[in-house]
């Protein structure tokens, strides 16, 4: 299983970059996790768009879905040129019916509903979900295959259920949008120390931090994560390939 960070920013992208998104690959199957601002341009550094087999969306905030519309245009052009033979499947929850319906577009993309209580068979993976604590309904996700797993927390405040959900994962990709001084002030996100605590209590083998703020000294977030997690922790590096 190979995981490539496409973007690492929360809220909006830094200049010439993209919001938090990941390309996950195994056995020739490619899935894009979230598709926010700047993601469609950035992901083409690592794959042809027609080689995407699926997209999965954690929630409907713009920094996670802003590029869905232009992805649909790409799919439409690809099908007109007969380079894409089947609709691209986009998986997301259907708690927001208005947004969910937009995922299906002119036969070139098809929205498929995911549920927290269900396990999705997607390519080589079993994908399970956990509802997070965020201003809108949002799902963390775990991809598992051949005894290996990666967990994406998506956007969330602290939630004890995420400990069991992430138990023993090979790679925990945790949002860490908050500096410690904003704990209790800004809701819906984790701080570096909380991301580290989650990794420690879950027994994760490695921690990657994402959904980063564009302000302040980011090293403070990494230092806070390492203060509560003794394992290998770092910021997700755009374009780097993490294999588990």
N, C-alpha and C positions, 0 to 999 in steps of 0.2 A: 504494500500500500504506500503510495506516494502522495504527500500533501505539499502544495505549492501556494504560499501566500500571494494573492493578487493585489491586495491593498490592506492597509493596517489602521486606517483612520476612522474615528467615530464622528458622527454628525455631518461632516463634509470632508472632502479630500484635501490634503495639502497640495500645493502647486505641482502640476504634472504627475499626480499620483491618484490613488483611488481609495474609496472607503473600504472597510473591512470585508474581505471576501477571500475564498480559497478554492483552488482547483484540486480535487482529489481523484486519483487515478489508480486503477488496478486491473490487470488482465485486459488491457486495452479499452476499458470502460472509463469514461471521463464525466465527472459530475461537478458542476459549479455550485458552490455553497454561497448564497446571497449574490445579488447583482445590483449594487448601488452605484453611486455616482463615480464615473471614470472606469468602472470595472470592465465594460465591454471593450474599450480600447486596450486596456492593460492585459486582459487575458489572452489577447491575440499574440502576445510575446511568447506564449507557451503552448498554444494549440490553435489550429484553424477552428473557426466557429462551427463549421459543419461537422467537426469531429466531436462536438459536445453531445453526449448521450442523454443528459438530464440536467436540470437546474432544481435546486431545492432552496426554499426561502424560509427564513426563521420568523419574520414578521413584516408588516407593511409600512414601516417607517421609511422615508425617502432614501436614507443612506443604505438601505438594504434592497430597495426595488427600483431606484431611479432609472436604471438602464434597461429595465425589462422592455419598455416600449421600443427602444432602438434595437434590442436583441430580436424582437418580433419582426421589425423591418428587415433585419439581416436574414432571418429565416424565410421571410416572404421572397426576397430577392434570390436566395439560394434555391428555393423551390421553383421559382420561375426559370432559373437557369438549369434546373434538373440536377443540381448538385446535392440537394437535400431531398431524400425520398419519402420521409415520414415526418409527421408533426413532432416538434421538440416538446418533450414532456416537462412541465414546470410543476413541481410539488410544493404545496403550501397549505396551511390550515384554512378552513372555510368559516371561521368565526366572524370574519368580516366579509359578508357575501358580495358587497359592492366591489371590493378590491379583488376578491377571488375570481369573480367573473371576468375581470380584465385579463387574466392569465391565458384565457382561450381567445385566439385571434385569427379569424379568417382561415381556419384550418391549418395554419402553419405552426402554431403552438397550442398546446392543450393543457389546461390546468387540472391537476389531480389532487384531491384532498388528502391530507395527512391528519392523523389523530394521535393525541398523547398516549392513548391506551393501546395503540396498535403497533405492530412491527412491520415495517415496509421492507419487502424484498426488492432491492434496487441493484441491478447488475450483480456484481460479486458479493454485495454487502447485505447484511441485515441492519436496518436503520431503525433505532428506537428513539423515543422523544420524551422530553420532560418539560412541563410548563414552567416558565420562569416568572420572576417578579419584575414587571416592567409596566409602564403606563398603558401599553396596548398588549393584547394577547401575543405571546412569543414562545417559541419552542427551542430549547436546547436539543442537540441531536448527537447520537452516538452511532458511528459506523463500525461494524464488526465483521471480520472475515478471517478464517484460518486461525482463530484464537488470538488475534490482534485487534486492537480498537483505538479509535481516536474520538475524543469528545470535543464538541464545540459548544461552549456555554451559551452562545448568542448574547443578547443584551439582558442583564439581570442584576437585581440586588441580591444580597445574600439569601440563600434558601437551603435549609438543611437537606432537603430531598436531593439536591445536586451531589451530595457526598456519596450516597449509595449509587446514584445514577452513574457517577464517574469512577466507581470503585475499581482499582487495579488497572485503569486504562494506561496504554502505552504512551499516549500523548494527550495532554489536556490543553486545549486551545481556549484560553480564558480571556474574556473581556476585562480590561483594567483601565477604565476611563477616568477614574477618580484619583486625585491626590488625597492623602490621608486627611487633610484639613477639611475636605468637603464631605466626609462621611457624616451622615445624618442631615446634611443640608441639601445635597443633590440626590434625588431618588432614582432608582431604576438601573444603577450601575454598581460595579465592584471597584474597590480600590486595589492597589498592588498587594497590600498585606492580606486582603481577603482572597484574592486569587491564589496567593501562596498558601494560605490556610486551607483552601479547598483542595489544592493539590496534595498537601500534606495529609489531611484527614482522609482523602480518597485513596491514598497510596499510589498516586500517579507516578509513572516512571520518568516523565519529562513534562515541563511546563513551558508553553509559549504564550506571551502576552500580546493582545491585539485590541482593536477598537480604542486606539490611543487618542488623547487630547492633543490639540494643535498648539497648546500654550504651556508655559512652565518648563521645568527641567525634567525631562522624561526619565533621567537616571534615578530620580527620587522614587518613581513608581517601581522600577526594577529592583532598587535597593530594598524597598518595602516588601516586595514579593519574596526576595531571598531571605529576609529576616524571619519569615514564617514558613519557608519551605527549604529544606537542606539539599534537595535534589538539584538537577540541572534545570535552570530557568533562564530565559532570555526573551527579548522581544522577537516576535515573528519578523523574519527578514524577507522583504518582497523579492520574489523570484527564486529564493532558495528552495531546494528540494529536501523535504524531511521524509525519510523512509522508515517504516516500521514493519 
